[in-house]
Amino acid sequence: MLPHRGKPISSKAVTVWRLTGALVALASGVAIGGIIWLLSQFHAPPWLLIVLAGVWMVQAIVWVVWLPPLRQRRWRYDIREEEIDIQRGVWSTRRTLIPMARVQYVDVRQGPLLKRYGLASIAVFTAAAAHEIPALPMEEAERLCCLIAEWAKVVDEDDDRRKK
């Protein structure tokens, strides 16, 4: 695993991700419950119904209890004048370095759960992809968005001067 570099995201992310996981578990529980009911109507073996219920329980525990704190501990970001450094991953660690010269625009996003907890995510767009730094305090997200936009603009102006 790569060493932790940069700043962690907000610890409130755990609560938001747990609520999101609970909603996913609820939706999959309804689907699996429907499958169990349907199979029971066709006299499926009881062990199959128990296995399906067990799979749902494991999935719910993983998404609600285990995964959110692990994701929060592994997320790191660092915004420097030359680049944005994002590190994330639960099973394998991925590190992305985004040069400021490649940043086309930056966006602050806030869904209902993030808004409820005073959090926002930053989306950084390049020509190749979009990168996200999730669950930052709203004030921090707005400040970083302005900072990235300013540094990306400065880099673009420097590139234009060099070309002339």
C-alpha positions in Angstrom: 0.0 0.0 0.0 1.2 3.5 -0.8 2.0 5.7 2.2 -0.8 8.1 3.2 0.0 11.5 1.6 -2.0 14.7 1.9 -5.1 15.6 3.8 -8.0 13.2 4.7 -11.5 13.9 3.7 -14.1 14.8 6.4 -14.9 12.1 8.9 -18.6 12.9 8.3 -18.2 11.0 5.0 -18.5 7.8 7.0 -22.1 8.8 8.0 -23.0 9.8 4.5 -21.6 6.6 3.0 -23.4 4.5 5.7 -26.7 6.1 4.9 -26.1 5.6 1.1 -25.1 2.0 1.9 -28.3 1.5 3.9 -30.4 2.8 1.0 -28.6 0.4 -1.4 -29.0 -2.5 1.1 -32.7 -1.6 1.4 -33.2 -1.6 -2.4 -31.3 -4.9 -2.8 -33.2 -6.3 0.2 -36.5 -5.6 -1.5 -35.2 -7.2 -4.7 -33.8 -10.3 -2.9 -37.0 -10.5 -0.8 -39.0 -10.6 -4.0 -36.8 -13.3 -5.4 -37.1 -15.3 -2.2 -40.9 -14.9 -2.3 -41.0 -15.9 -5.9 -38.8 -19.0 -5.3 -40.9 -20.0 -2.3 -44.0 -20.0 -4.5 -42.3 -22.5 -6.8 -41.2 -24.6 -3.7 -37.5 -23.9 -3.9 -35.4 -25.7 -1.4 -35.2 -23.9 2.0 -31.4 -23.9 1.9 -31.5 -21.7 -1.3 -33.7 -19.2 0.4 -31.4 -19.1 3.4 -28.3 -18.6 1.2 -30.0 -15.7 -0.6 -30.9 -14.1 2.7 -27.4 -14.6 4.0 -25.9 -13.0 0.9 -28.1 -10.0 1.5 -27.0 -9.8 5.1 -23.3 -9.9 4.2 -23.8 -7.3 1.5 -25.6 -5.0 4.0 -22.9 -5.4 6.7 -20.1 -4.7 4.2 -21.8 -1.6 2.7 -23.1 -0.1 5.9 -20.6 -1.1 8.6 -17.3 -2.1 7.2 -16.7 -0.2 3.9 -17.4 3.5 4.9 -14.8 4.0 7.6 -12.2 2.1 5.5 -12.9 4.3 2.5 -12.7 7.4 4.6 -9.3 6.4 6.1 -7.8 5.7 2.6 -8.9 8.9 0.8 -6.2 11.5 0.7 -5.8 14.7 -1.4 -3.3 17.4 -1.8 -3.7 20.6 -3.9 -0.4 22.1 -4.9 0.3 25.0 -7.3 1.6 22.5 -10.0 -0.7 19.6 -9.5 -3.5 17.9 -7.7 -2.7 14.6 -5.9 -5.5 12.2 -5.2 -5.0 8.9 -3.4 -7.9 6.4 -2.8 -8.8 2.8 -2.8 -10.0 0.1 -0.5 -8.7 -3.1 -2.1 -5.8 -1.5 -4.0 -4.5 2.0 -3.6 -4.7 4.3 -6.6 -2.8 7.6 -6.8 -3.7 10.2 -9.5 -1.6 13.2 -10.2 -3.4 15.9 -12.2 -1.2 18.6 -13.6 -2.8 22.1 -13.3 -2.0 22.7 -16.9 -4.5 19.9 -17.8 -7.4 21.2 -15.7 -10.2 22.5 -17.9 -12.7 23.4 -15.2 -13.6 22.5 -11.6 -17.0 22.0 -10.0 -18.4 21.9 -6.5 -21.2 19.3 -6.1 -23.6 18.8 -3.3 -26.4 16.2 -3.1 -29.1 16.0 -0.5 -27.1 13.8 2.0 -23.9 15.9 1.6 -25.9 19.1 2.1 -27.5 17.7 5.2 -24.0 17.2 6.8 -22.5 20.4 5.4 -20.3 18.6 2.9 -19.5 19.0 -0.8 -17.4 17.2 -3.4 -15.0 18.8 -5.9 -15.0 17.5 -9.4 -11.9 18.3 -11.5 -12.3 17.9 -15.2 -9.5 17.4 -17.7 -9.8 16.5 -21.4 -9.3 12.8 -20.5 -11.4 12.3 -17.4 -13.2 13.7 -14.4 -11.7 13.3 -10.9 -13.6 13.7 -7.7 -12.5 14.6 -4.1 -15.5 13.6 -2.1 -16.9 14.8 1.3 -15.1 18.0 2.1 -16.5 20.6 4.4 -18.5 23.1 2.2 -16.3 26.1 3.0 -13.2 24.0 2.2 -14.7 22.8 -1.1 -15.5 26.3 -2.2 -12.1 27.6 -1.2 -10.3 24.7 -3.0 -12.5 25.1 -6.1 -11.5 28.8 -6.4 -7.8 28.0 -5.7 -7.7 25.3 -8.3 -9.4 27.5 -10.9 -7.0 30.3 -10.1 -3.9 28.1 -10.4 -5.2 26.4 -13.5 -5.7 29.8 -15.1 -2.3 31.0 -14.1 -0.7 27.9 -15.6 -2.7 28.4 -18.9 -1.6 32.0 -19.1 2.1 31.0 -18.6 1.7 28.3 -21.3 0.3 31.0 -23.7 3.2 33.3 -23.0 5.8 30.6 -23.6 4.2 29.7 -27.0 4.4 33.4 -28.2 
